[in-house]
Amino acid sequence: LKLFALIFLHGAFPVLVAMGQSPSRAVLCCVDRHSNSESKSEVVAKPVAPPSCVHRQLTFFRELRALWNLPQESIDAYFEANEVMGQERITCKEDEDKVIDWYNVLNHFCALGNVEKMYIAPVLDARLGNEENQRLFEEKMARVLLASSGKTLLDLGCGKGRVANEVATYSGARVVGLNYDKSQVDSAVEFADLRRAYGVELSFLHGSFNDPLPFESESFDAAYEVGAFCYAIDKEKLCSEIYRVLKPGGRFSYCDWCRLDYDPDDPHHRELLRQVKPLTGMVEMPFPREVEEAFVRSGFTVEVSQEACVGGQQFSHVVRDSERSFWFAETVVNTADRLYLAPKNLKRVWERIREGGQALQEAVELNLFSMTWHIVIRKPMK
């Protein structure tokens, strides 16, 4: 009874309230015309989107149900994939496939809290939480990239397309997303179908940025990635491909994890990193200079390389904010487990994902690494 009361209070009542809110607009998701490969996203119609409150509640229950019904093979694959997450870097296609096994579980988990976009945001306003700072950063990034109507941007490792949607809606630019996880690409198309974007074109392709990018040379005005470069097998090869598809003068925004005061000889530092990796999925954590040098060797000019948080200092409170956003889902899981209603492996998966939260907060406070190191580069004009 407690379990179902909690579910009703969290979900049904807010949904009923939201039903009385204003009607929403539609989005058009189009076939990508810049691709020279056979991979295509489907043309999506213009249905009416539900209010954001309704979307949040529906997402919560859909993703909780997905976790609830995870097949045993997916759970086994997730735990095996944790070995790859503990490596120093992705080295081959087999590792990349393991990353997908890991995301097949984590996708559902992140959507239960305020990290559906799969990253902790740079803190641009210390008064706000993670979701609000995500939006502020994405808008700032769009301005840095000079995104506007009539321009086309590339989102590398676009995940479920949430960032692409924000950038396109804010700037009016067209955004093309590329991602290796087919389920995330499907989610991106579905999300674009449901959200209002005032007719802005969004397209998403299934593919890996570790392969030659499936686009013609000089076909994008700008490009960006958020938390995806740690899965690059060969950073210089990827940087060269980005250089190829950008138009002269085009900018690329890198926002990702980088090592700062981390000491590999310190056992406590190593233990914190061991706990953090399965939670965050950040396999490779290079020093900022390593990333800068890879871009420079590919022909780019580095314009900015710094911590993206306001004042150049990370804020651990945004980690706590994200941690707390899972309180209701954790209550449901724990209650169901005590009442013997939960699948036998649900609590095990939940605890494995959650165990790195405190370690992440401590690592941020010690400045061992940055979650949001921002590098902006430009391709020189001809």
C-alpha positions in Angstrom: 0.0 0.0 0.0 2.9 2.4 0.8 4.5 1.6 -2.5 1.4 2.4 -4.5 0.6 5.5 -2.4 4.0 6.8 -3.2 3.7 6.1 -6.9 0.3 7.9 -7.0 1.5 10.9 -5.1 4.6 11.3 -7.2 3.0 10.5 -10.6 -0.7 10.6 -10.9 -1.5 13.8 -9.1 1.1 16.0 -10.9 -0.1 14.5 -14.2 -3.7 15.4 -13.5 -2.7 18.9 -12.5 -0.6 19.3 -15.6 -3.5 18.3 -17.8 -5.0 21.7 -17.2 -1.9 23.5 -18.4 -1.6 25.3 -21.8 -1.4 23.4 -25.0 2.0 22.8 -26.5 3.5 23.1 -30.0 5.1 20.6 -32.3 8.5 19.7 -33.7 9.6 18.5 -37.1 12.3 15.9 -37.2 13.7 15.5 -40.8 15.9 13.2 -42.7 19.6 14.2 -42.6 20.5 15.6 -46.1 24.2 16.1 -45.1 24.9 12.4 -44.8 26.7 10.6 -47.7 25.9 7.2 -46.1 22.8 5.1 -46.2 22.1 5.7 -42.4 19.0 7.8 -42.1 16.6 8.9 -39.4 12.9 8.6 -40.2 10.8 11.6 -41.1 8.6 12.4 -38.1 5.2 14.0 -38.2 4.0 16.9 -36.1 2.1 15.5 -33.1 1.0 17.6 -30.2 3.5 17.4 -27.3 2.4 17.0 -23.7 3.2 19.6 -21.1 6.7 19.2 -19.6 5.3 18.1 -16.2 3.4 15.3 -17.9 6.5 14.3 -19.9 8.6 14.1 -16.7 6.1 11.9 -15.0 5.6 9.6 -18.0 9.3 9.4 -18.4 9.8 8.4 -14.8 7.4 5.6 -14.9 8.5 4.4 -18.3 12.1 4.2 -17.2 11.3 2.7 -13.8 9.3 0.0 -15.6 12.2 -0.6 -18.0 14.6 -1.1 -15.0 12.0 -3.3 -13.4 11.8 -5.6 -16.4 15.5 -5.8 -17.4 16.2 -9.2 -18.7 18.9 -11.2 -17.0 21.2 -11.0 -20.0 21.1 -7.2 -19.9 22.0 -7.2 -16.2 24.9 -9.6 -16.8 26.2 -7.6 -19.7 26.0 -4.4 -17.6 28.2 -5.9 -14.8 30.7 -7.2 -17.4 30.8 -3.8 -19.0 32.0 -2.3 -15.7 35.3 -3.8 -16.4 35.7 -1.7 -19.5 34.6 1.4 -17.5 37.6 0.8 -15.2 40.1 0.8 -18.0 42.3 3.8 -18.8 40.8 4.2 -22.3 38.7 2.5 -25.0 41.0 0.5 -27.2 38.8 -1.4 -29.8 35.4 -1.9 -31.2 34.7 -4.7 -28.6 35.2 -2.1 -25.8 32.9 0.3 -27.6 30.2 -2.4 -27.8 30.6 -3.0 -24.0 29.9 0.7 -23.5 26.5 0.2 -25.1 25.8 -2.7 -22.7 26.6 -0.3 -19.9 24.3 2.4 -21.3 21.5 0.0 -21.8 21.0 0.1 -18.0 22.3 3.6 -17.2 20.0 5.3 -19.7 17.0 4.2 -17.6 18.6 5.1 -14.3 19.6 8.7 -15.3 16.1 9.5 -16.5 14.8 8.8 -12.9 16.6 11.9 -11.7 17.8 15.3 -13.1 20.5 13.9 -15.3 18.4 12.6 -18.2 20.9 14.5 -20.4 23.6 12.3 -19.0 26.0 14.9 -17.7 26.6 17.2 -14.7 26.4 20.7 -15.9 29.0 23.5 -15.4 27.6 25.8 -12.7 26.9 29.1 -14.3 24.5 30.2 -11.6 25.3 28.8 -8.1 21.7 29.4 -7.0 20.4 26.9 -9.5 20.4 23.1 -9.7 21.8 20.8 -12.4 18.9 21.0 -14.9 18.8 24.8 -14.9 22.6 25.0 -15.3 22.5 22.5 -18.1 20.2 24.8 -20.0 22.3 27.9 -19.2 25.4 26.1 -20.5 23.8 24.8 -23.7 22.6 28.3 -24.5 26.0 29.8 -23.8 27.6 27.0 -26.0 25.2 27.9 -28.8 26.3 31.5 -28.6 30.0 30.6 -28.6 29.4 28.5 -31.7 27.5 31.4 -33.4 24.6 29.1 -33.9 21.6 30.7 -35.6 18.9 30.2 -38.1 20.3 28.9 -41.4 23.3 27.2 -39.8 23.9 23.5 -39.3 25.6 22.0 -36.2 26.9 18.5 -35.5 26.4 16.9 -32.1 28.9 14.1 -31.7 27.8 11.4 -29.3 24.3 13.1 -29.1 22.9 10.5 -26.7 19.2 10.8 -26.4 19.1 14.1 -28.2 18.2 16.3 -25.3 21.1 18.7 -25.7 20.5 18.9 -29.5 16.9 19.8 -28.8 17.9 22.6 -26.5 20.5 24.0 -28.8 18.2 23.9 -31.8 15.2 25.4 -29.9 17.3 28.2 -28.4 19.4 29.2 -31.5 17.1 28.3 -34.5 20.0 26.3 -36.0 19.6 22.9 -37.5 21.3 20.1 -35.4 22.4 16.7 -36.7 23.2 14.1 -34.0 25.4 11.1 -34.3 25.4 8.3 -31.7 26.5 4.6 -31.5 23.7 3.4 -29.2 20.7 2.7 -31.4 18.3 2.8 -28.4 19.5 6.3 -27.6 19.0 7.4 -31.2 15.5 6.0 -31.1 14.8 7.9 -27.9 16.2 11.1 -29.5 13.8 10.8 -32.4 10.9 10.1 -30.0 11.8 13.0 -27.8 12.0 15.4 -30.8 8.6 14.1 -31.8 7.1 15.0 -28.5 8.8 18.4 -27.7 7.9 21.8 -29.0 10.6 23.2 -31.3 8.7 25.6 -33.5 9.4 23.7 -36.7 13.2 23.5 -36.2 14.8 20.6 -38.0 16.5 17.9 -36.0 17.9 14.7 -37.3 19.7 11.8 -35.6 21.9 9.1 -37.2 23.1 5.8 -35.8 26.8 5.5 -36.1 30.2 5.7 -34.3 32.5 8.7 -34.3 35.3 6.1 -34.1 34.6 5.4 -37.8 35.0 8.0 -40.6 32.2 10.5 -40.0 29.4 9.8 -42.6 29.3 13.4 -43.8 30.7 15.4 -46.7 33.7 17.7 -46.1 33.0 21.2 -44.9 29.3 20.5 -44.4 28.9 21.9 -40.8 29.1 25.5 -39.5 30.0 24.3 -36.0 30.1 21.2 -33.9 30.2 20.1 -30.2 30.4 17.2 -27.8 29.3 16.9 -24.2 30.9 14.0 -22.2 31.5 11.7 -25.2 35.2 12.1 -26.0 36.2 9.6 -23.3 35.0 6.9 -25.7 37.3 7.9 -28.5 39.6 5.1 -29.6 42.0 7.4 -31.5 41.6 11.1 -30.5 43.8 12.5 -33.2 41.9 10.6 -35.9 38.6 11.8 -34.5 40.0 15.4 -34.3 41.1 15.2 -38.0 37.6 14.0 -39.0 36.0 16.9 -37.1 38.4 19.3 -38.9 37.3 17.7 -42.3 33.6 18.2 -41.8 33.8 21.7 -40.4 33.6 24.7 -42.7 36.6 27.1 -42.6 36.2 29.3 -39.5 33.9 26.8 -37.8 34.2 26.2 -34.1 34.1 23.1 -32.1 33.1 23.0 -28.4 34.5 20.2 -26.1 33.0 19.9 -22.7 34.2 16.8 -20.9 36.1 15.3 -18.0 39.8 16.1 -17.4 42.3 15.2 -14.7 43.5 18.1 -12.6 45.1 17.4 -9.2 44.7 13.6 -9.5 47.8 11.7 -8.4 48.0 8.1 -9.7 50.4 7.2 -6.9 47.9 8.2 -4.2 45.9 5.1 -3.1 43.0 7.3 -1.9 42.8 9.1 -5.3 42.9 5.7 -7.1 40.1 4.4 -4.9 37.9 7.5 -5.5 38.4 7.1 -9.3 37.6 3.4 -9.1 34.2 4.2 -7.4 33.4 7.2 -9.7 33.9 5.5 -13.1 31.0 3.0 -12.9 28.7 5.9 -11.9 29.8 8.4 -14.5 31.0 6.2 -17.4 34.0 8.4 -18.0 36.6 5.9 -19.2 39.4 8.1 -20.3 40.3 11.2 -18.3 43.1 13.0 -20.0 44.8 16.2 -18.8 43.6 19.3 -20.6 46.9 19.8 -22.4 46.6 16.3 -24.0 43.3 17.2 -25.6 44.6 20.6 -26.7 47.6 19.1 -28.3 45.5 16.6 -30.2 43.4 19.4 -31.6 46.4 21.5 -32.5 48.1 18.6 -34.3 44.9 18.3 -36.4 45.1 21.9 -37.6 42.9 23.7 -35.1 43.6 26.8 -33.1 42.7 26.7 -29.4 40.7 29.7 -28.3 39.5 28.7 -24.9 40.7 26.0 -22.4 39.3 26.4 -18.9 37.0 25.1 -16.2 33.5 26.0 -17.4 32.0 26.8 -14.0 31.6 30.4 -13.1 34.8 31.7 -11.4 36.8 28.7 -12.7 35.9 26.7 -9.6 33.7 23.6 -9.5 30.7 23.5 -7.2 30.1 20.2 -5.3 26.5 21.3 -4.5 25.4 20.4 -8.0 26.5 16.8 -7.4 24.4 16.8 -4.2 21.5 18.2 -6.1 21.7 15.4 -8.7 22.1 12.8 -5.9 19.0 14.1 -4.2 16.9 14.0 -7.4 16.9 10.2 -7.1 15.3 10.1 -3.7 11.8 9.0 -4.8 13.1 6.3 -7.2 15.3 5.0 -4.4 12.4 5.0 -2.0 10.3 2.9 -4.5 13.2 0.5 -5.1 13.9 0.0 -1.4 10.2 -0.3 -0.5 9.6 -2.8 -3.2 12.6 -4.8 -2.2 11.5 -5.0 1.5 8.1 -6.1 0.4 9.6 -8.7 -1.9 7.9 -7.1 -4.9 11.1 -6.1 -6.8 12.9 -8.3 -9.2 15.8 -10.1 -7.5 18.5 -8.1 -9.3 17.0 -4.6 -9.2 18.4 -3.7 -5.8 21.9 -5.1 -6.8 22.0 -3.0 -10.0 20.7 0.1 -8.1 23.4 -0.2 -5.4 26.1 -0.7 -8.0 25.2 2.5 -9.8 24.7 4.6 -6.7 27.8 3.6 -4.8 30.0 6.2 -6.5 27.9 9.3 -5.5 29.8 10.2 -2.4 33.1 9.4 -4.0 32.3 11.8 -6.8 31.4 14.6 -4.4 34.7 14.1 -2.5 36.7 14.0 -5.7 35.2 17.3 -6.9 35.9 18.9 -3.5 39.5 17.7 -3.8 39.7 19.1 -7.3 41.1 15.7 -8.6 39.4 16.2 -11.9 37.0 18.5 -13.7 33.6 17.2 -14.8 33.2 20.3 -17.1 36.5 21.3 -18.7 35.6 23.5 -21.7 37.8 23.8 -24.8 36.8 25.9 -27.8 38.8 25.5 -31.0 38.5 27.0 -34.4 39.3 25.7 -37.9 41.4 28.5 -39.6 39.9 30.3 -42.6 41.3 29.4 -46.0 
